[in-house]
């Protein structure tokens, strides 16, 4: 599976950077030396990302790992934005050309049909003005590069901001009166790595503790890398405080970096990991159920971790309020069938930035926010950190605070 992912990633990189070279560098009206330099710079940017990934997993302590990662991921963000802009521009060009060609052909057909039979029409043999098209391409390229460069800067600035607090009120029919106003704080998709370090994690922890939540849940994708390399970066999470405990479920990225090692580390940080299981939460003589499932695709990597909402709720009485934690929104189908009242998820990052915000809905049933799916409510967080490029455009990161409310008659 990892090999297939690697091959797909290389092909995607080749397409993104290759299109930039073909549509931006090749038509540029610059001297040959400068054009050769631009191709060389493009090649460096293309190679930087796989090299940065290699350094992250093999020599993370190298002094070049962090600056290389920043260069590789910021430049990748810029090129993906430009890739989307070029596709949009070229699509508009194609549509405009198709429409104008059709109009010209229709006009020519009407004109020729109106001529007498003895009239011989002289064809226009004038060559197409390719220089005009080339000028248009280069002019729009400059505009696109200016726009995507500015968007990259904007996206980096917003990605590095400490996440905002999003307050969500959840009305539950079966909620006991004793749990009225109970607060659950969600963190998810922090993705501690070469660009998200200890200082960012500590700032998140401080802001989370300021909310005075009753319970804290972390719904997967804590880090990208091995425990031995990132232990000190995730250490501030031990300072998270909540009277009713801290709970964790696995995301897909835990399985890429050694899930057993990360589970041991997360438990050492004071979290209780829920692997297709539940805990009863007691308050003033009443109780609700908190359950958690492994990542939706965990079974493809660790068969014993196959996600099972049904197993997670197997021992829970039917009349209890059932809150479930999962990483991917895709778990909603099995969670609803199993009888969950509220499913708290992440994974999507809210799309994070263009063009991914248009692609995520092709894979996930919900992208962000609170929704009702059958008899189950589902919340999808935009994430507390970011993955890959340190960019967020139109999808700000968040620390989510759920306030449970009993449905009034």
C-alpha positions as CSV (number, residue, x, y, z in Angstrom):
1,X,0.0,0.0,0.0
2,X,2.8,2.4,0.9
3,X,4.6,1.6,-2.4
4,X,1.4,2.4,-4.3
5,X,1.1,5.7,-2.4
6,X,4.7,6.5,-3.2
7,X,4.2,5.9,-6.9
8,X,1.0,7.9,-7.0
9,X,2.7,10.8,-5.2
10,X,5.7,10.8,-7.7
11,X,3.2,10.8,-10.6
12,X,1.2,13.7,-9.1
13,X,4.4,15.7,-8.4
14,X,5.5,15.1,-12.0
15,X,2.2,16.3,-13.3
16,X,2.1,19.4,-11.1
17,X,5.7,20.6,-11.7
18,X,5.7,19.4,-15.4
19,X,2.6,21.5,-16.2
20,X,4.3,24.5,-14.7
21,X,7.4,24.0,-16.9
22,X,5.4,23.4,-20.1
23,X,2.8,26.3,-19.6
24,X,5.0,28.9,-17.8
25,X,8.7,28.4,-18.5
26,X,8.6,27.0,-22.1
27,X,6.6,29.9,-23.6
28,X,8.4,32.6,-21.6
29,X,10.2,35.2,-23.8
30,X,13.5,35.3,-22.0
31,X,17.1,34.7,-23.0
32,X,18.2,31.0,-23.2
33,X,20.4,31.3,-20.1
34,X,17.6,32.6,-17.9
35,X,15.3,29.9,-19.2
36,X,17.8,27.2,-18.5
37,X,18.1,28.6,-14.9
38,X,14.4,28.6,-14.5
39,X,14.3,24.9,-15.6
40,X,17.1,24.1,-13.1
41,X,15.2,25.9,-10.2
42,X,12.0,24.0,-11.1
43,X,14.0,20.7,-11.0
44,X,15.3,21.6,-7.5
45,X,11.8,22.4,-6.3
46,X,10.6,19.1,-7.7
47,X,13.3,17.1,-6.0
48,X,13.1,19.0,-2.7
49,X,9.9,17.3,-1.5
50,X,10.9,13.6,-1.8
51,X,14.3,14.5,-0.3
52,X,12.6,16.4,2.6
53,X,10.4,13.3,3.3
54,X,13.5,11.1,3.3
55,X,15.3,13.4,5.8
56,X,12.2,13.6,8.0
57,X,12.1,9.8,8.5
58,X,15.8,9.0,8.3
59,X,17.9,11.9,9.6
60,X,15.4,14.3,11.4
61,X,18.2,15.6,13.6
62,X,20.2,16.9,10.6
63,X,20.5,20.7,10.7
64,X,19.1,20.8,7.1
65,X,15.9,18.9,7.9
66,X,13.8,21.7,9.1
67,X,14.9,24.4,6.6
68,X,14.6,21.9,3.8
69,X,11.1,20.9,4.9
70,X,10.0,24.6,5.0
71,X,11.4,25.2,1.5
72,X,10.0,22.0,0.0
73,X,6.5,22.3,1.5
74,X,6.0,26.0,0.9
75,X,7.2,25.7,-2.7
76,X,4.9,22.7,-3.2
77,X,2.0,24.8,-1.9
78,X,2.9,27.5,-4.4
79,X,3.1,25.0,-7.3
80,X,-0.2,23.3,-6.4
81,X,-2.0,26.7,-6.3
82,X,-0.4,27.6,-9.6
83,X,-1.3,24.2,-11.1
84,X,-5.0,24.8,-10.2
85,X,-4.8,28.4,-11.7
86,X,-3.2,27.2,-14.9
87,X,-5.9,24.5,-15.3
88,X,-8.6,27.1,-14.8
89,X,-7.0,29.6,-17.2
90,X,-6.5,27.0,-19.9
91,X,-10.0,25.7,-19.5
92,X,-11.4,29.2,-19.9
93,X,-9.2,29.7,-23.0
94,X,-10.5,26.4,-24.5
95,X,-14.1,27.3,-23.8
96,X,-13.7,30.8,-25.3
97,X,-11.9,29.4,-28.4
98,X,-14.5,26.7,-28.9
99,X,-17.4,29.3,-28.7
100,X,-15.7,31.8,-31.1
101,X,-14.7,29.1,-33.6
102,X,-18.3,27.8,-33.6
103,X,-19.6,31.4,-34.2
104,X,-17.2,32.0,-37.0
105,X,-18.0,28.6,-38.7
106,X,-21.8,29.4,-38.4
107,X,-21.3,32.9,-39.9
108,X,-19.2,31.5,-42.8
109,X,-21.8,28.8,-43.5
110,X,-24.6,31.4,-43.7
111,X,-22.5,33.7,-45.9
112,X,-21.5,31.0,-48.3
113,X,-25.1,29.8,-48.7
114,X,-26.2,33.3,-49.6
115,X,-23.7,33.5,-52.5
116,X,-24.7,32.7,-56.1
117,X,-23.5,29.4,-57.5
118,X,-21.2,31.1,-60.0
119,X,-19.4,33.0,-57.3
120,X,-16.1,31.4,-56.2
121,X,-15.2,32.3,-52.6
122,X,-11.5,33.1,-52.0
123,X,-10.3,31.4,-48.8
124,X,-8.5,33.4,-46.2
125,X,-5.0,32.1,-46.4
126,X,-3.6,34.5,-43.8
127,X,-1.6,32.6,-41.1
128,X,-2.8,32.6,-37.5
129,X,-1.4,35.2,-35.3
130,X,0.6,32.9,-33.0
131,X,2.6,35.8,-31.5
132,X,-0.7,37.3,-30.2
133,X,-1.5,34.0,-28.5
134,X,2.0,33.8,-27.0
135,X,1.7,37.3,-25.6
136,X,-1.7,36.4,-24.1
137,X,-0.2,33.3,-22.4
138,X,2.8,35.1,-21.0
139,X,0.7,38.0,-19.8
140,X,-1.7,35.8,-18.0
141,X,1.2,33.8,-16.6
142,X,2.6,36.8,-14.9
143,X,-0.8,37.6,-13.4
144,X,-1.3,34.0,-12.2
145,X,2.2,33.9,-10.6
146,X,1.5,37.2,-8.8
147,X,-1.8,35.9,-7.5
148,X,-0.6,32.5,-6.4
149,X,2.5,34.0,-4.9
150,X,0.4,36.3,-2.8
151,X,-2.0,33.5,-1.9
152,X,0.9,31.4,-0.7
153,X,2.1,34.1,1.6
154,X,-1.5,34.6,2.9
155,X,-1.9,30.9,3.4
156,X,1.4,30.5,5.3
157,X,0.4,33.4,7.6
158,X,-3.0,31.9,8.4
159,X,-1.6,28.3,8.8
160,X,0.8,29.5,11.5
161,X,-1.8,31.3,13.5
162,X,-2.8,29.6,16.8
163,X,-6.1,27.9,16.0
164,X,-9.3,29.8,16.8
165,X,-11.8,28.4,19.3
166,X,-15.0,27.2,17.6
167,X,-18.0,26.8,20.0
168,X,-20.6,24.2,18.9
169,X,-23.8,23.5,20.8
170,X,-25.1,20.0,20.3
171,X,-28.7,19.2,21.2
172,X,-29.1,15.5,22.2
173,X,-32.5,14.0,22.8
174,X,-31.4,11.4,25.4
175,X,-28.9,13.6,27.3
176,X,-29.4,13.3,31.1
177,X,-30.1,16.6,32.9
178,X,-26.9,16.0,34.9
179,X,-24.9,16.5,31.7
180,X,-26.5,19.7,30.7
181,X,-23.7,22.1,29.7
182,X,-21.0,19.4,29.7
183,X,-18.1,20.6,27.6
184,X,-16.0,18.4,25.3
185,X,-12.9,20.0,23.7
186,X,-11.6,18.4,20.5
187,X,-8.1,18.6,19.0
188,X,-7.3,16.8,15.8
189,X,-4.9,16.6,12.9
190,X,-2.1,18.5,14.7
191,X,0.5,16.7,12.4
192,X,3.6,17.5,14.5
193,X,6.5,17.3,12.1
194,X,9.4,19.4,10.8
195,X,7.3,22.5,10.5
196,X,5.0,22.1,13.4
197,X,7.2,22.0,16.5
198,X,7.0,22.1,20.3
199,X,6.2,25.9,20.5
200,X,3.1,25.5,18.3
201,X,1.9,22.5,20.4
202,X,2.5,24.4,23.6
203,X,0.5,27.4,22.4
204,X,-2.4,25.0,21.4
205,X,-2.3,23.4,24.9
206,X,-2.3,26.7,26.7
207,X,-5.3,27.9,24.6
208,X,-7.1,24.6,25.2
209,X,-6.6,24.7,28.9
210,X,-8.0,28.2,29.0
211,X,-11.4,26.8,27.8
212,X,-11.9,24.8,31.1
213,X,-13.5,21.9,29.3
214,X,-14.8,18.9,31.2
215,X,-13.2,16.4,28.7
216,X,-10.6,16.6,26.0
217,X,-10.5,14.3,22.9
218,X,-7.8,14.0,20.3
219,X,-9.2,12.4,17.1
220,X,-6.0,11.2,15.4
221,X,-3.1,12.3,13.2
222,X,-1.1,13.7,16.0
223,X,2.3,13.5,14.2
224,X,4.1,12.7,11.0
225,X,7.3,10.8,12.0
226,X,8.7,8.4,14.5
227,X,8.1,8.7,18.3
228,X,11.8,8.8,19.1
229,X,12.2,11.9,16.8
230,X,9.1,13.8,17.9
231,X,8.7,12.8,21.5
232,X,10.0,16.2,22.8
233,X,7.8,18.1,20.3
234,X,4.5,16.4,21.5
235,X,5.5,16.5,25.2
236,X,3.4,19.7,26.0
237,X,0.2,17.6,25.5
238,X,0.8,16.1,28.9
239,X,-0.1,19.4,30.4
240,X,-3.7,19.3,29.0
241,X,-6.2,19.2,31.9
242,X,-9.8,18.0,32.0
243,X,-11.7,16.7,35.0
244,X,-13.3,13.8,33.1
245,X,-10.1,12.7,31.3
246,X,-8.4,12.9,27.9
247,X,-9.2,10.4,25.2
248,X,-7.6,9.4,21.9
249,X,-8.4,7.5,18.7
250,X,-6.0,6.7,15.9
251,X,-5.9,8.5,12.5
252,X,-4.4,7.2,9.3
253,X,-1.0,8.9,9.9
254,X,-0.4,6.9,13.2
255,X,-0.2,3.8,11.0
256,X,2.4,5.4,8.7
257,X,4.8,6.1,11.6
258,X,4.5,3.1,13.9
259,X,1.1,2.9,15.5
260,X,2.1,0.8,18.5
261,X,4.9,3.2,19.5
262,X,2.6,6.1,19.2
263,X,-0.2,4.5,21.2
264,X,2.4,3.9,24.0
265,X,3.5,7.5,23.8
266,X,0.0,8.9,23.8
267,X,-0.9,6.8,26.8
268,X,2.2,8.2,28.5
269,X,1.0,11.7,27.8
270,X,-2.1,10.9,29.9
271,X,-4.6,9.9,27.2
272,X,-6.8,6.9,27.2
273,X,-6.8,5.3,23.8
274,X,-10.1,3.9,22.6
275,X,-9.6,1.1,20.0
276,X,-13.1,0.0,19.1
277,X,-14.1,0.3,22.8
278,X,-16.0,2.6,25.2
279,X,-15.9,4.1,28.6
280,X,-18.9,5.1,30.8
281,X,-18.7,8.8,31.9
282,X,-20.4,9.4,35.3
283,X,-21.6,12.7,36.5
284,X,-23.9,13.3,39.6
285,X,-25.2,9.8,39.5
286,X,-26.0,9.8,35.7
287,X,-23.9,8.4,32.9
288,X,-23.3,8.7,29.1
289,X,-21.1,6.5,26.9
290,X,-17.9,7.7,25.2
291,X,-16.6,5.3,22.5
292,X,-13.9,5.4,20.0
293,X,-13.0,3.6,16.8
294,X,-9.7,3.1,15.0
295,X,-9.1,4.8,11.7
296,X,-11.5,3.9,8.9
297,X,-8.7,2.2,6.9
298,X,-6.6,0.9,9.8
299,X,-7.4,-2.7,9.0
300,X,-5.5,-2.5,5.7
301,X,-2.3,-1.9,7.6
302,X,-2.9,-3.6,11.0
303,X,-5.7,-6.2,10.5
304,X,-6.3,-6.4,14.3
305,X,-7.2,-2.7,14.2
306,X,-10.0,-2.9,11.7
307,X,-12.5,-0.2,12.6
308,X,-15.7,-1.4,14.1
309,X,-18.3,1.1,15.5
310,X,-20.5,-1.9,16.3
311,X,-17.9,-3.5,18.5
312,X,-17.3,-0.1,20.2
313,X,-20.9,0.1,21.3
314,X,-21.6,-3.6,21.8
315,X,-21.7,-3.3,25.6
316,X,-23.6,0.0,25.8
317,X,-27.2,0.1,26.9
318,X,-29.5,1.3,24.1
319,X,-31.1,4.1,26.1
320,X,-27.8,5.8,27.0
321,X,-26.4,8.9,25.1
322,X,-23.7,7.6,22.9
323,X,-20.9,9.9,21.8
324,X,-18.3,8.3,19.5
325,X,-14.9,9.5,18.3
326,X,-13.5,8.6,14.9
327,X,-10.9,10.1,12.6
328,X,-12.6,10.0,9.2
329,X,-16.1,11.2,8.4
330,X,-16.6,8.0,6.4
331,X,-17.2,6.2,9.7
332,X,-20.6,7.9,9.9
333,X,-22.3,5.1,8.0
334,X,-21.3,2.3,10.4
335,X,-21.6,4.7,13.4
336,X,-25.2,5.6,12.5
337,X,-26.1,1.9,12.0
338,X,-24.5,1.1,15.4
339,X,-26.7,3.7,17.1
340,X,-24.3,6.6,17.9
341,X,-25.9,9.9,18.8
342,X,-22.9,12.1,18.0
343,X,-19.8,11.3,16.0
344,X,-16.8,13.6,16.4
345,X,-14.3,13.5,13.5
346,X,-11.5,15.3,11.7
347,X,-9.2,14.2,8.8
348,X,-10.4,16.5,6.1
349,X,-8.8,19.7,7.3
350,X,-11.8,21.4,5.8
351,X,-10.0,21.1,2.5
352,X,-7.1,23.2,3.8
353,X,-6.6,25.2,0.6
354,X,-7.3,25.3,-3.2
355,X,-7.6,22.9,-5.0
356,X,-7.9,20.2,-2.3
357,X,-11.2,21.8,-1.0
358,X,-12.8,20.7,-4.3
359,X,-11.3,17.2,-4.1
360,X,-12.0,16.2,-0.5
361,X,-15.8,15.9,-1.1
362,X,-15.1,13.2,-3.7
363,X,-13.7,11.1,-0.9
364,X,-15.6,12.1,2.3
365,X,-19.4,12.5,2.9
366,X,-18.8,15.6,5.0
367,X,-16.0,18.1,4.9
368,X,-16.5,20.5,7.8
369,X,-19.1,21.5,10.4
370,X,-22.1,19.9,12.1
371,X,-24.5,17.8,10.1
372,X,-27.3,15.3,10.7
373,X,-27.0,11.9,9.1
374,X,-30.0,9.8,9.8
375,X,-30.4,9.5,13.5
376,X,-26.8,10.6,14.2
377,X,-25.2,14.0,14.3
378,X,-21.7,14.3,12.9
379,X,-19.1,17.1,13.4
380,X,-16.1,17.4,11.1
381,X,-13.3,19.6,12.5
382,X,-11.0,21.6,10.1
383,X,-8.1,20.4,12.2
384,X,-5.8,22.0,14.7
385,X,-2.6,21.9,12.6
386,X,-2.0,21.3,8.9
387,X,-0.6,18.6,6.7
388,X,2.1,19.0,4.1
389,X,2.2,22.6,2.8
390,X,1.9,25.1,5.7
391,X,-1.0,26.8,4.0
392,X,-4.6,27.4,5.0
393,X,-6.9,29.4,2.6
394,X,-10.6,29.5,3.4
395,X,-10.3,26.7,6.0
396,X,-8.8,28.1,9.2
397,X,-7.6,25.7,11.9
398,X,-9.7,25.2,15.0
399,X,-9.9,24.1,18.6
400,X,-13.5,22.9,18.9
401,X,-15.6,23.1,22.1
402,X,-18.8,21.1,22.2
403,X,-21.5,22.1,24.7
404,X,-24.0,19.3,25.3
405,X,-27.6,20.5,25.7
406,X,-30.7,18.5,26.5
407,X,-33.5,18.8,24.0
408,X,-36.3,20.9,25.5
409,X,-39.9,19.8,25.4
